Amino acid sequence: MAGFAPILARATKRKGGRAQLAALLPPPPPGPAALARLPDDRVLAEMTRRIFCAGFVWRVIDQKWDGFEAAFEQFQIPPLLFQPPEFWERLTNDKRIVRHGQKIGAVRDNARFIADIAQEHGSFGAFLAAWPADNQVGLLALLARRGARLGGNTGQYLLRFLGWDGFILSPDVIACLRDSGVELADHPTSQRDLKAIQAQFNAWAAETGLPRAHLSRICAMSVGANLMLHPGDEPGEEG
């Protein structure tokens, strides 16, 4: 497998030096102990935020977020599980949130998903903390299978924002992987492609000792348009 040093050197040069590159990296993942302490309501809140951000302007969701918290009972799992159908129907006309019926329904479904995982593992955070770092593909498959609207990039962003250390398959990251010799489809969704991606990131992590979140972002910044990003920018040259 191709080494990571040329990718790091290219990204460093494009961004103007090591300090500039480091400033554009996401925060280091907090680690299993911090993940295990995640309250289930905050997991549901982040799931909801990522789902509503998908295909939408993130800034609008951020501006309305206090309304989301109020409308969805602060994302407390037990109260949401006992809400009647009328509660969810009213939310489709609630101006405090983005009124998207299918995404609103996903909050209800994901409350049940989290409750089921918590019953099996103690909490959703404990489940994430125990999941092996070298098998993000398997974790994403579980999110897509058991959760609601958590497939594709939504699941990847969810893990990133919860603090689980993983990659994001933006177009630039895919381009970097292909440039490094990983044979992938233009839109890699097959198990063959995903296993190849996982194997490459695992190899780079072993080689460098860097978090997979940093490897992913550095990949993105090593190819494509050299955008002038700032920490906290919405996805563009993302990874």
C-alpha positions, -999 to 999 in steps of 0.1 A, spaced: 0 0 0 11 36 -7 27 54 22 12 85 37 43 107 37 38 121 1 2 130 9 12 148 41 40 167 22 16 177 -5 -11 189 19 15 208 39 28 226 9 -6 235 -4 -17 250 29 14 270 34 32 250 62 27 227 91 11 252 114 -15 263 88 -23 226 80 -26 218 117 -51 247 122 -74 231 96 -76 197 112 -106 186 133 -101 183 171 -84 151 181 -109 123 189 -116 123 227 -111 85 230 -132 56 243 -136 69 279 -152 101 267 -174 83 242 -187 60 269 -198 90 289 -220 104 261 -256 107 272 -281 90 250 -301 123 246 -270 140 231 -265 111 207 -301 115 195 -296 153 192 -265 148 170 -283 122 149 -311 146 143 -288 175 136 -268 155 110 -300 142 94 -315 177 90 -282 191 78 -281 165 50 -289 183 17 -296 216 36 -277 247 46 -260 238 79 -261 274 91 -300 274 90 -302 243 112 -277 259 136 -298 290 138 -329 271 146 -313 246 169 -329 259 202 -362 254 185 -353 218 177 -343 211 213 -376 225 226 -398 208 199 -382 173 205 -384 174 243 -346 181 247 -342 147 229 -349 128 261 -355 92 249 -382 79 273 -406 108 268 -402 106 230 -409 69 230 -443 74 247 -455 103 225 -486 95 205 -489 98 167 -505 132 171 -473 146 187 -453 137 156 -480 149 133 -480 183 150 -443 187 145 -448 187 107 -464 221 112 -441 234 139 -422 265 127 -395 261 154 -380 234 132 -375 225 95 -408 208 86 -397 177 68 -420 148 76 -397 120 68 -368 135 88 -392 142 117 -402 105 116 -365 95 117 -362 112 151 -389 89 165 -373 58 148 -338 67 160 -350 72 196 -361 36 195 -328 26 178 -308 42 206 -330 27 233 -324 -8 218 -287 -3 217 -286 10 252 -305 -20 264 -279 -42 247 -248 -23 257 -257 0 286 -257 32 265 -251 42 229 -219 58 240 -206 26 256 -215 8 224 -194 33 203 -165 31 228 -163 -6 224 -165 -7 186 -131 -14 171 -114 16 154 -103 -5 125 -138 -14 114 -156 19 106 -172 2 76 -190 -23 98 -202 4 121 -215 25 92 -234 -6 79 -250 -11 114 -261 26 115 -276 23 80 -293 -10 88 -307 -3 123 -310 35 123 -332 58 102 -316 80 75 -281 73 88 -266 58 57 -239 73 34 -222 105 45 -247 112 72 -234 83 92 -198 94 86 -205 129 98 -224 116 128 -194 96 139 -171 126 134 -193 150 154 -198 124 182 -161 121 185 -156 85 171 -124 85 151 -132 79 115 -129 90 79 -153 110 57 -155 99 21 -158 133 4 -149 136 -33 -115 149 -25 -108 120 -1 -119 95 -27 -96 112 -52 -67 110 -28 -73 73 -23 -74 66 -60 -43 87 -65 -26 65 -39 -34 34 -59 -66 22 -43 -88 10 -71 -123 24 -65 -154 32 -84 -163 69 -89 -189 65 -61 -175 37 -39 -204 20 -21 -197 -17 -28 -184 -38 0 -153 -44 -21 -146 -7 -23 -154 0 13 -131 -28 25 -103 -15 4 -108 20 18 -108 7 53 -76 -13 47 -58 18 34 -68 40 63 -59 12 88 -24 10 71 -19 47 72 -30 48 109 -4 21 117 22 39 97 18 74 112 0 70 145 -23 98 134 -61 96 141 -81 85 111 -100 118 113 -67 136 107 -57 113 79 -90 118 62 -88 156 64 -52 157 53 -61 135 23 -88 160 14 -64 189 15 -38 172 -6 -58 171 -38 -85 191 -57 -92 228 -54 -70 244 -28 -98 262 -10 -91 288 17 -108 269 46 -111 280 82 -117 258 112 -154 251 115 -162 257 79 -190 237 63 -181 208 41 -163 217 9 -127 204 9 -137 181 37 -125 148 50 
